Amino acid sequence: MPNFFLTDADGNKQGPLTIERLQTLIERGVVKSNTPLETDTGHKGLAGQIPGLKFNAAASSPFVQPTQAAPLPGNVFCTNCGNPVSEHAVACMSCGAKPTGHRKFCRQCAAALNSEQVVCIRCGTGVSTAGASRSAGVRTNSGTSWEKNKLVAGLLGIFLGGCGAQKYYMGSWGWGLVFTGALLLTMGFSGLVTGIIGLIEGIMFLIMSEETFAGKYPPETEAPFRW
């Protein structure tokens, strides 16, 4: 059985799709019997002409907004290739990329996205930018966006938390100065307390999910200097 390619309303081509992947998209309401498809051998036709595919008996009404089917329990979609992955997967087994942080496909419904979207117009899910870049400053249309890395924050807290290194990195310069001042003014006696606090914060950063970290510490348009 050849692989198939699906072209959405925006002209974006998705694929290659196996027959099993097409059946999953049919069950989610993404592919209909009249959806045009193309094979990797150049043949074109409708999804309803492919032997073995099962479609819903009831025809959808053009006057009713279709409801988005919920993803399978414990599974979402890779934002790089649109194939289903486990919710806790660290790598997509279809494309090999990190399944979160890209802006090609919606994490919840696999709808194709463009680079300007901040929300999926099919299911309403917000488009995350977590993991899109690992540099300290990322150029955007509006200037420089300062994005934090939870691994860097966690390691700074664990190994240099006593002097407040993780506070400086996260933009809390006020607390960073408090940690550093306490360490210097007490000749190191406060280092145990600040070190324990830094260790706890570092561990919290490391065990936090990418989505939670990105939502709690979003990229900023300027280098952050605050408490």
Phi and psi in degrees as GROMACS dihedral restraints (atoms count N, CA, C in turn):
[ dihedral_restraints ]
;  ai    aj    ak    al  type     phi  dphi    fc
    3     4     5     6     1   -72.0    20    10
    4     5     6     7     1   167.6    20    10
    6     7     8     9     1   -86.6    20    10
    7     8     9    10     1   156.6    20    10
    9    10    11    12     1  -121.3    20    10
   10    11    12    13     1   156.9    20    10
   12    13    14    15     1  -125.4    20    10
   13    14    15    16     1   136.8    20    10
   15    16    17    18     1  -114.3    20    10
   16    17    18    19     1   130.7    20    10
   18    19    20    21     1  -107.2    20    10
   19    20    21    22     1   119.5    20    10
   21    22    23    24     1   -82.8    20    10
   22    23    24    25     1  -175.3    20    10
   24    25    26    27     1   -65.4    20    10
   25    26    27    28     1   -24.4    20    10
   27    28    29    30     1   -88.3    20    10
   28    29    30    31     1     1.4    20    10
   30    31    32    33     1    86.0    20    10
   31    32    33    34     1     7.1    20    10
   33    34    35    36     1   -84.3    20    10
   34    35    36    37     1   130.9    20    10
   36    37    38    39     1   -93.0    20    10
   37    38    39    40     1   129.2    20    10
   39    40    41    42     1  -110.1    20    10
   40    41    42    43     1   137.5    20    10
   42    43    44    45     1   147.4    20    10
   43    44    45    46     1  -178.9    20    10
   45    46    47    48     1   -73.7    20    10
   46    47    48    49     1   145.7    20    10
   48    49    50    51     1  -115.8    20    10
   49    50    51    52     1   130.1    20    10
   51    52    53    54     1   -79.7    20    10
   52    53    54    55     1   170.2    20    10
   54    55    56    57     1   -63.6    20    10
   55    56    57    58     1   -33.7    20    10
   57    58    59    60     1   -69.1    20    10
   58    59    60    61     1   -39.6    20    10
   60    61    62    63     1   -64.7    20    10
   61    62    63    64     1   -38.2    20    10
   63    64    65    66     1   -63.5    20    10
   64    65    66    67     1   -40.8    20    10
   66    67    68    69     1   -63.2    20    10
   67    68    69    70     1   -37.6    20    10
   69    70    71    72     1   -63.9    20    10
   70    71    72    73     1   -42.6    20    10
   72    73    74    75     1   -66.9    20    10
   73    74    75    76     1   -32.6    20    10
   75    76    77    78     1   -65.0    20    10
   76    77    78    79     1   -44.2    20    10
   78    79    80    81     1   -65.1    20    10
   79    80    81    82     1   -27.3    20    10
   81    82    83    84     1   -87.3    20    10
   82    83    84    85     1    -3.2    20    10
   84    85    86    87     1    83.7    20    10
   85    86    87    88     1     8.4    20    10
   87    88    89    90     1   -79.1    20    10
   88    89    90    91     1   -40.7    20    10
   90    91    92    93     1  -107.8    20    10
   91    92    93    94     1   130.4    20    10
   93    94    95    96     1  -108.2    20    10
   94    95    96    97     1   173.3    20    10
   96    97    98    99     1   -65.7    20    10
   97    98    99   100     1   -25.8    20    10
   99   100   101   102     1   -99.5    20    10
  100   101   102   103     1    14.4    20    10
  102   103   104   105     1   -75.2    20    10
  103   104   105   106     1   124.1    20    10
  105   106   107   108     1   -72.0    20    10
  106   107   108   109     1   138.1    20    10
  108   109   110   111     1  -131.8    20    10
  109   110   111   112     1   162.5    20    10
  111   112   113   114     1  -138.3    20    10
  112   113   114   115     1   138.1    20    10
  114   115   116   117     1   -90.2    20    10
  115   116   117   118     1   165.9    20    10
  117   118   119   120     1   -72.7    20    10
  118   119   120   121     1    -4.0    20    10
  120   121   122   123     1   -99.2    20    10
  121   122   123   124     1     3.5    20    10
  123   124   125   126     1    96.5    20    10
  124   125   126   127     1    -2.2    20    10
  126   127   128   129     1   -80.5    20    10
  127   128   129   130     1   142.4    20    10
  129   130   131   132     1  -121.4    20    10
  130   131   132   133     1   149.1    20    10
  132   133   134   135     1  -178.9    20    10
  133   134   135   136     1  -167.5    20    10
  135   136   137   138     1  -104.1    20    10
  136   137   138   139     1   152.8    20    10
  138   139   140   141     1   -60.5    20    10
  139   140   141   142     1   -32.1    20    10
  141   142   143   144     1   -68.2    20    10
  142   143   144   145     1   -13.0    20    10
  144   145   146   147     1   -89.9    20    10
  145   146   147   148     1    -3.5    20    10
  147   148   149   150     1   -86.7    20    10
  148   149   150   151     1   121.0    20    10
  150   151   152   153     1   -63.7    20    10
  151   152   153   154     1   140.5    20    10
  153   154   155   156     1    96.1    20    10
  154   155   156   157     1   -16.4    20    10
  156   157   158   159     1   -81.4    20    10
  157   158   159   160     1   139.8    20    10
  159   160   161   162     1  -113.0    20    10
  160   161   162   163     1   125.7    20    10
  162   163   164   165     1  -111.0    20    10
  163   164   165   166     1   156.1    20    10
  165   166   167   168     1   -63.7    20    10
  166   167   168   169     1   140.9    20    10
  168   169   170   171     1   -69.0    20    10
  169   170   171   172     1   -37.7    20    10
  171   172   173   174     1   -79.6    20    10
  172   173   174   175     1   130.2    20    10
  174   175   176   177     1   -78.4    20    10
  175   176   177   178     1   140.8    20    10
  177   178   179   180     1   -76.1    20    10
  178   179   180   181     1   144.2    20    10
  180   181   182   183     1   -88.0    20    10
  181   182   183   184     1   136.8    20    10
  183   184   185   186     1   -72.2    20    10
  184   185   186   187     1    -8.9    20    10
  186   187   188   189     1  -100.3    20    10
  187   188   189   190     1    -0.5    20    10
  189   190   191   192     1  -116.8    20    10
  190   191   192   193     1   128.8    20    10
  192   193   194   195     1   -69.8    20    10
  193   194   195   196     1   118.1    20    10
  195   196   197   198     1   -66.0    20    10
  196   197   198   199     1   142.2    20    10
  198   199   200   201     1   -87.9    20    10
  199   200   201   202     1   142.1    20    10
  201   202   203   204     1   -82.5    20    10
  202   203   204   205     1   122.9    20    10
  204   205   206   207     1   -67.3    20    10
  205   206   207   208     1   142.9    20    10
  207   208   209   210     1   -70.8    20    10
  208   209   210   211     1   146.4    20    10
  210   211   212   213     1   -64.4    20    10
  211   212   213   214     1   157.1    20    10
  213   214   215   216     1   -58.7    20    10
  214   215   216   217     1   146.4    20    10
  216   217   218   219     1   -54.0    20    10
  217   218   219   220     1   126.7    20    10
  219   220   221   222     1    79.5    20    10
  220   221   222   223     1     5.3    20    10
  222   223   224   225     1  -127.8    20    10
  223   224   225   226     1   143.4    20    10
  225   226   227   228     1  -134.2    20    10
  226   227   228   229     1  -159.9    20    10
  228   229   230   231     1  -121.7    20    10
  229   230   231   232     1   148.9    20    10
  231   232   233   234     1   -70.5    20    10
  232   233   234   235     1   128.5    20    10
  234   235   236   237     1   -78.4    20    10
  235   236   237   238     1    -2.6    20    10
  237   238   239   240     1   -97.8    20    10
  238   239   240   241     1   -39.5    20    10
  240   241   242   243     1  -121.6    20    10
  241   242   243   244     1   -13.6    20    10
  243   244   245   246     1    86.0    20    10
  244   245   246   247     1     2.6    20    10
  246   247   248   249     1   -84.7    20    10
  247   248   249   250     1   150.4    20    10
  249   250   251   252     1   -66.9    20    10
  250   251   252   253     1   140.5    20    10
  252   253   254   255     1  -138.4    20    10
  253   254   255   256     1   163.1    20    10
  255   256   257   258     1   -66.5    20    10
  256   257   258   259     1   146.7    20    10
  258   259   260   261     1   -58.9    20    10
  259   260   261   262     1   -28.6    20    10
  261   262   263   264     1  -105.4    20    10
  262   263   264   265     1    13.3    20    10
  264   265   266   267     1   -68.2    20    10
  265   266   267   268     1   140.9    20    10
  267   268   269   270     1   -97.9    20    10
  268   269   270   271     1   -11.5    20    10
  270   271   272   273     1  -149.9    20    10
  271   272   273   274     1   142.4    20    10
  273   274   275   276     1   -81.6    20    10
  274   275   276   277     1   128.7    20    10
  276   277   278   279     1   -78.0    20    10
  277   278   279   280     1    -7.7    20    10
  279   280   281   282     1   -90.4    20    10
  280   281   282   283     1   -42.8    20    10
  282   283   284   285     1  -116.2    20    10
  283   284   285   286     1   -12.3    20    10
  285   286   287   288     1    83.4    20    10
  286   287   288   289     1    -2.9    20    10
  288   289   290   291     1   -88.2    20    10
  289   290   291   292     1   166.3    20    10
  291   292   293   294     1   -65.5    20    10
  292   293   294   295     1   128.7    20    10
  294   295   296   297     1   -74.4    20    10
  295   296   297   298     1    -8.0    20    10
  297   298   299   300     1  -118.3    20    10
  298   299   300   301     1   159.7    20    10
  300   301   302   303     1    93.0    20    10
  301   302   303   304     1   -13.6    20    10
  303   304   305   306     1   -85.4    20    10
  304   305   306   307     1   169.4    20    10
  306   307   308   309     1  -124.2    20    10
  307   308   309   310     1    30.3    20    10
  309   310   311   312     1   -95.1    20    10
  310   311   312   313     1   -38.6    20    10
  312   313   314   315     1  -136.6    20    10
  313   314   315   316     1   150.3    20    10
  315   316   317   318     1   -69.2    20    10
  316   317   318   319     1   138.4    20    10
  318   319   320   321     1   -66.0    20    10
  319   320   321   322     1   -30.7    20    10
  321   322   323   324     1   -96.6    20    10
  322   323   324   325     1   -33.4    20    10
  324   325   326   327     1  -127.5    20    10
  325   326   327   328     1    -1.5    20    10
  327   328   329   330     1    69.0    20    10
  328   329   330   331     1    16.2    20    10
  330   331   332   333     1   -68.4    20    10
  331   332   333   334     1   142.1    20    10
  333   334   335   336     1   -68.5    20    10
  334   335   336   337     1   138.8    20    10
  336   337   338   339     1  -118.7    20    10
  337   338   339   340     1   158.7    20    10
  339   340   341   342     1  -108.1    20    10
  340   341   342   343     1   169.0    20    10
  342   343   344   345     1   -68.1    20    10
  343   344   345   346     1   -15.6    20    10
  345   346   347   348     1   -95.9    20    10
  346   347   348   349     1   -11.2    20    10
  348   349   350   351     1   -71.0    20    10
  349   350   351   352     1   138.5    20    10
  351   352   353   354     1  -112.7    20    10
  352   353   354   355     1    -8.3    20    10
  354   355   356   357     1  -147.1    20    10
  355   356   357   358     1   143.9    20    10
  357   358   359   360     1   -75.7    20    10
  358   359   360   361     1   125.0    20    10
  360   361   362   363     1   -78.4    20    10
  361   362   363   364     1    -8.2    20    10
  363   364   365   366     1   -87.5    20    10
  364   365   366   367     1   -47.8    20    10
  366   367   368   369     1  -116.3    20    10
  367   368   369   370     1    -8.6    20    10
  369   370   371   372     1    85.2    20    10
  370   371   372   373     1     4.6    20    10
  372   373   374   375     1   -73.5    20    10
  373   374   375   376     1   137.4    20    10
  375   376   377   378     1   -66.7    20    10
  376   377   378   379     1   141.9    20    10
  378   379   380   381     1   -87.9    20    10
  379   380   381   382     1   116.6    20    10
  381   382   383   384     1   -84.6    20    10
  382   383   384   385     1   144.9    20    10
  384   385   386   387     1  -106.2    20    10
  385   386   387   388     1     7.9    20    10
  387   388   389   390     1   -63.4    20    10
  388   389   390   391     1   129.9    20    10
  390   391   392   393     1    84.3    20    10
  391   392   393   394     1    -2.0    20    10
  393   394   395   396     1   -67.1    20    10
  394   395   396   397     1   -28.5    20    10
  396   397   398   399     1  -149.4    20    10
  397   398   399   400     1   146.1    20    10
  399   400   401   402     1  -111.6    20    10
  400   401   402   403     1    13.6    20    10
  402   403   404   405     1   -87.4    20    10
  403   404   405   406     1   159.0    20    10
  405   406   407   408     1   -67.5    20    10
  406   407   408   409     1   -38.3    20    10
  408   409   410   411     1  -124.8    20    10
  409   410   411   412     1   126.5    20    10
  411   412   413   414     1  -115.5    20    10
  412   413   414   415     1   127.4    20    10
  414   415   416   417     1   -72.5    20    10
  415   416   417   418     1   130.9    20    10
  417   418   419   420     1  -125.9    20    10
  418   419   420   421     1   179.0    20    10
  420   421   422   423     1   -64.2    20    10
  421   422   423   424     1   -27.3    20    10
  423   424   425   426     1   -98.7    20    10
  424   425   426   427     1     1.5    20    10
  426   427   428   429     1   137.1    20    10
  427   428   429   430     1  -142.4    20    10
  429   430   431   432     1  -102.3    20    10
  430   431   432   433     1   128.2    20    10
  432   433   434   435     1  -107.7    20    10
  433   434   435   436     1   124.8    20    10
  435   436   437   438     1   -95.4    20    10
  436   437   438   439     1   109.8    20    10
  438   439   440   441     1  -108.1    20    10
  439   440   441   442     1   135.2    20    10
  441   442   443   444     1   -96.7    20    10
  442   443   444   445     1   152.5    20    10
  444   445   446   447     1  -113.1    20    10
  445   446   447   448     1   122.2    20    10
  447   448   449   450     1   -68.4    20    10
  448   449   450   451     1   -27.1    20    10
  450   451   452   453     1   -67.6    20    10
  451   452   453   454     1   -44.6    20    10
  453   454   455   456     1   -62.3    20    10
  454   455   456   457     1   -45.2    20    10
  456   457   458   459     1   -61.2    20    10
  457   458   459   460     1   -41.4    20    10
  459   460   461   462     1   -65.5    20    10
  460   461   462   463     1   -44.2    20    10
  462   463   464   465     1   -67.7    20    10
  463   464   465   466     1   -37.3    20    10
  465   466   467   468     1   -63.9    20    10
  466   467   468   469     1   -40.6    20    10
  468   469   470   471     1   -65.3    20    10
  469   470   471   472     1   -40.1    20    10
  471   472   473   474     1   -71.5    20    10
  472   473   474   475     1   -44.6    20    10
  474   475   476   477     1   -96.9    20    10
  475   476   477   478     1   -28.0    20    10
  477   478   479   480     1  -127.7    20    10
  478   479   480   481     1    23.2    20    10
  480   481   482   483     1   -65.3    20    10
  481   482   483   484     1   -26.4    20    10
  483   484   485   486     1   -62.4    20    10
  484   485   486   487     1   -31.0    20    10
  486   487   488   489     1  -100.1    20    10
  487   488   489   490     1     4.9    20    10
  489   490   491   492     1    82.2    20    10
  490   491   492   493     1    23.8    20    10
  492   493   494   495     1   -60.3    20    10
  493   494   495   496     1   -39.0    20    10
  495   496   497   498     1   -67.4    20    10
  496   497   498   499     1   -29.2    20    10
  498   499   500   501     1   -67.2    20    10
  499   500   501   502     1   -44.7    20    10
  501   502   503   504     1   -61.3    20    10
  502   503   504   505     1   -44.2    20    10
  504   505   506   507     1   -63.5    20    10
  505   506   507   508     1   -39.5    20    10
  507   508   509   510     1   -80.2    20    10
  508   509   510   511     1    -2.8    20    10
  510   511   512   513     1    97.7    20    10
  511   512   513   514     1    -3.3    20    10
  513   514   515   516     1   -87.5    20    10
  514   515   516   517     1    72.4    20    10
  516   517   518   519     1   -66.6    20    10
  517   518   519   520     1   -30.8    20    10
  519   520   521   522     1   -61.1    20    10
  520   521   522   523     1   -49.9    20    10
  522   523   524   525     1   -68.9    20    10
  523   524   525   526     1   -31.5    20    10
  525   526   527   528     1   -61.2    20    10
  526   527   528   529     1   -42.4    20    10
  528   529   530   531     1   -66.3    20    10
  529   530   531   532     1   -34.8    20    10
  531   532   533   534     1   -63.8    20    10
  532   533   534   535     1   -45.8    20    10
  534   535   536   537     1   -62.0    20    10
  535   536   537   538     1   -47.5    20    10
  537   538   539   540     1   -65.4    20    10
  538   539   540   541     1   -43.3    20    10
  540   541   542   543     1   -63.1    20    10
  541   542   543   544     1   -42.8    20    10
  543   544   545   546     1   -62.6    20    10
  544   545   546   547     1   -37.5    20    10
  546   547   548   549     1   -68.4    20    10
  547   548   549   550     1   -40.0    20    10
  549   550   551   552     1   -79.6    20    10
  550   551   552   553     1   -43.8    20    10
  552   553   554   555     1   -69.7    20    10
  553   554   555   556     1   -27.9    20    10
  555   556   557   558     1   -98.9    20    10
  556   557   558   559     1    15.6    20    10
  558   559   560   561     1    55.3    20    10
  559   560   561   562     1    35.4    20    10
  561   562   563   564     1    93.0    20    10
  562   563   564   565     1    -7.3    20    10
  564   565   566   567     1   -67.5    20    10
  565   566   567   568     1   -28.8    20    10
  567   568   569   570     1   -83.7    20    10
  568   569   570   571     1    -4.7    20    10
  570   571   572   573     1   -62.1    20    10
  571   572   573   574     1   -31.9    20    10
  573   574   575   576     1   -64.9    20    10
  574   575   576   577     1   -44.5    20    10
  576   577   578   579     1   -66.4    20    10
  577   578   579   580     1   -51.2    20    10
  579   580   581   582     1   -66.0    20    10
  580   581   582   583     1   -31.8    20    10
  582   583   584   585     1   -66.0    20    10
  583   584   585   586     1   -40.4    20    10
  585   586   587   588     1   -65.2    20    10
  586   587   588   589     1   -42.7    20    10
  588   589   590   591     1   -61.6    20    10
  589   590   591   592     1   -44.9    20    10
  591   592   593   594     1   -62.4    20    10
  592   593   594   595     1   -39.5    20    10
  594   595   596   597     1   -62.0    20    10
  595   596   597   598     1   -44.4    20    10
  597   598   599   600     1   -63.3    20    10
  598   599   600   601     1   -44.7    20    10
  600   601   602   603     1   -63.8    20    10
  601   602   603   604     1   -40.7    20    10
  603   604   605   606     1   -61.8    20    10
  604   605   606   607     1   -43.3    20    10
  606   607   608   609     1   -64.6    20    10
  607   608   609   610     1   -40.1    20    10
  609   610   611   612     1   -62.3    20    10
  610   611   612   613     1   -39.6    20    10
  612   613   614   615     1   -63.0    20    10
  613   614   615   616     1   -42.3    20    10
  615   616   617   618     1   -69.6    20    10
  616   617   618   619     1   -36.5    20    10
  618   619   620   621     1   -85.9    20    10
  619   620   621   622     1    -9.1    20    10
  621   622   623   624     1   -73.4    20    10
  622   623   624   625     1   139.7    20    10
  624   625   626   627     1   -69.6    20    10
  625   626   627   628     1   158.4    20    10
  627   628   629   630     1   -60.2    20    10
  628   629   630   631     1   -41.3    20    10
  630   631   632   633     1   -65.6    20    10
  631   632   633   634     1   -43.0    20    10
  633   634   635   636     1   -65.5    20    10
  634   635   636   637     1   -41.8    20    10
  636   637   638   639     1   -63.9    20    10
  637   638   639   640     1   -44.9    20    10
  639   640   641   642     1   -65.0    20    10
  640   641   642   643     1   -35.3    20    10
  642   643   644   645     1   -72.7    20    10
  643   644   645   646     1   -34.5    20    10
  645   646   647   648     1   -81.7    20    10
  646   647   648   649     1   -32.8    20    10
  648   649   650   651     1  -128.0    20    10
  649   650   651   652     1    71.8    20    10
  651   652   653   654     1   -69.8    20    10
  652   653   654   655     1   161.1    20    10
  654   655   656   657     1   -60.4    20    10
  655   656   657   658     1   146.1    20    10
  657   658   659   660     1  -117.6    20    10
  658   659   660   661     1   148.5    20    10
  660   661   662   663     1   -75.0    20    10
  661   662   663   664     1   -14.3    20    10
  663   664   665   666     1  -136.1    20    10
  664   665   666   667     1   159.1    20    10
  666   667   668   669     1   -61.0    20    10
  667   668   669   670     1   121.8    20    10
  669   670   671   672     1   -75.0    20    10
  670   671   672   673     1   131.6    20    10
  672   673   674   675     1  -134.2    20    10
  673   674   675   676     1    99.8    20    10
  675   676   677   678     1  -156.0    20    10
  676   677   678   679     1   177.3    20    10
